[in-house]
Amino acid sequence: MTTALFIVSEHGYWGEECITPLERLTDAGVDITVATPTGGKPVIDDRSVDPEEVGEEMAEHVTEVHDTDDRLANPEPLAAVDAGEYDAVVLPGGHGTCWDINQDKHARTALRTAVEGSDGIALVVCHAVGILAWARDSDGEILAAGRDVTGFPDAWEQGIVDDNDLMPDGRKLPYWVEEEVRAVGANWDGRLDDDTSVTVDGDLITARGPPSSAAAAETLLDELE
């Protein structure tokens, strides 16, 4: 059976970016394990279940899955899982990843294992793409250098944070994803004129944001085949 490891934020994951791939892969027969940095239940970003932000149908569905899915309710501690045992590693996005997933050494190791391994593949979505600014390969080189990637664009961030980089909830955003990932030599293309943006470079799949979640999941399934 094909397996996937979902590494989900405890500081605020974006509902659609986790739930849509989770359901698409489950429907395709993929066995999924959920892990968080500490093993605590992942926290959902309130904005991602706000009907005025995402629509009533999406808000209700994401909330229901978040509240009832046993995998999300009982995650593994990230340090206790071996990414090498999975066919795919999935990092859903959300601003929360800037405070935990992207800074977690075990998340970076899991990403490296999936991308460098002969059998694994990684899907990184939205703000989680920020992990590429710090993830290194086995030789200590930047993993994303020279790779084609997409992710949450700075042009979108400008409409969310204020002049002091404060989020609507009052937290200060520690960095902007596009700026940091470009700085390490990745070839960034947000494809802002397209409805969706998913980029495949070897065993690394990156996706721009919530509207690209379904396309990202289908791309991952195609690559797993």
N, C-alpha and C positions, 0 to 999 in steps of 0.2 A: 504494500500500500504506500502511496505517495504521502509524505509527511511535510508539515510546515511549522515553523516556530514563529509566533507573533510576539514581538517585543513592544509592549505598550506602556505609555507614560502614566505615572502616578501624579503628575502635575497638570494634566489636562490634555487628553487626546481628542482629536476632532472625530466626532461620531461616524460620519459617513466614510471617512478614510480608513477606519478600522472595520466597521460593521459590514460594509459592502464587500470588501475582499474576503472577510471572514465567511460570509454567507456564500459567495460565489465559489470559493474553494471547497467549502463543505458540501455544497450541492454537486460538485464534481468528484466527490469521493476522497478528498484530501483529509487526512487525519491531522488535526491542528492542536498544538500545545500553546498556551498563552503564558508568557513570563513577564514579570515586571522587575524593576531594579531591586526591590526589597522583598518581593513576594506578596505585597499588599494588593488589594483590589485596585485596578486602574481607575483613575478619576476622569470623568468626561468633562470636556469644556462646555460650560453653560451656554456659550454662544452657539454651539453646534446642535443644541436641542431647543433653541429659541425659534418658535414658529415664524416670527417676523424675520429671522435671519435665513432659515433654511426651508421654510414652508411647513405647514401643519402635518402633512403626511410623513415627511422625513423625520420631523421632530418626534412624532409619536412612535414611529417604528424603531428608531435608534434608541430611544429611551426604554422601550420594551425589551429589546435585545440586551442592552446594557444591564437591565435589572434581572433578567431571567436566564441568561446564558451561563451555564455552569463553568465553562472554561474561563470566562471573564471574572466570575465570582471567586474562583479558586486558582489563581495563577501560581506558577512556580517562581521561586527566587531565581533571578537571571544567572547568578553565579553557580547555581546548581545544575544547569542544563548545558549540554554539549552540542553546539550548533552543527558539529560534524555528523551528528546522528540524523540530521534532517535534510530533506531534499531542497527546501527553500527556507529562507529567513525573510520575514516581512516586518518592516518598521513603519507603522502608520504614523501620520503626522499630527499636527496640533501644536500650538505655541508651547504647550507644556514640555515638549521634547527638548526645548532649548535649556531647560533647567535640570533634566535628568538623563534621558536616553542619550542625547548627543555628547554628554560629558561622562558617560559611564564606560569604564574600560572593558567591561564584559560585553557591552553592546558593540563596541568597536571590534573586539575579538571575534564576536559572532559574525559581524559583517565581513571581516577579512576572511574568515573560514569559508563563508558561503561564496565569496567572489573568487578566491584563489583556488578553492578545491576543484577537483576534477568533475564532481557530480553536483555540487550545490549551485544555487542561484539566489540572488537577493533582490527584493523589491523595497525601495525606500520612497516614501511619499511625503510631499509638501515640506513642512518645517523639519521633519526628520532628516531630510537631505543635508541639513547642517552638520550632521555627523561626519560628512566627507571632508570638512575643513580640518579635522583632527585625526581621522582614521589613517593608519599606516599599514603598509604591506609587510611581509615577513622580513624584508630587507631594511625596514625602517624608513622607506620612502613613502611619500604621500600617496594614498591609494587612488585618489581621484585625479591626480596629475595627468593631463593629456586625455582624459576620458570625456565623452559627450554625456552631459547630464542636463536635467531640468529640475525644477523645484519651485518652492514658493517665491515669487518674484518680489524684488524690492518695490516695484511700482504698486503692488497691492498692499505692501506693508505701510506705505505712506497714508493709506486711507484708514488705517486701524490705530496706529500709535499717534500720540500727540507730539508736539515739538520737543518734548523732553524724553521721547521714546517710552512714554508710559502707556501701558495697555488700558483698555476700558475698565479692567478690574483693579487698576492702580499699580500693578507690578511693572517694574522697568524691564523692558526687553533687553537682554544682555548683548545681543548681536543680531545683525540682519543676515539671513541665510545666504542670499545671492552674493552679497558683498564678500562674505567669508569664503565661500566655495570658489568664487572666481579668483580670490587672492592666492589660492594654493595651486592654481594652474589648470583647473577643470574648464572644459569648453561648455559654457553655460548657454542654453537657449530656452527661454521660457515660452517661446511661440505664443506670444500674447494675442495674436490675431486669430488663433485657432480655438475651437470650443474645448478641446482637450489637448493635453501635452504629455506624452509618454515617450521616453527615450530608452533604447536598449544599446548597451555597449558591453559586449561580451556577456559575462554572468552578472552584470549590474543593470537593473531596471530602475529608473527614477520616474516619478510622476509629479506634476505641477501642484495640484491641489484637489479640493473636494470634487469638482466636476470631472476630474480625470480618474476617480477611484474605480469605477466600473471598467473603464478601458485598461487601467493598470492591472486589475485582477485577470482580465481576459488575456492580456499580454503574458502575464506570468504563467497562466495555464498553457498557453501555446508554447512557451519556452520549455516548460516541464515535459511536454510531450516529445 
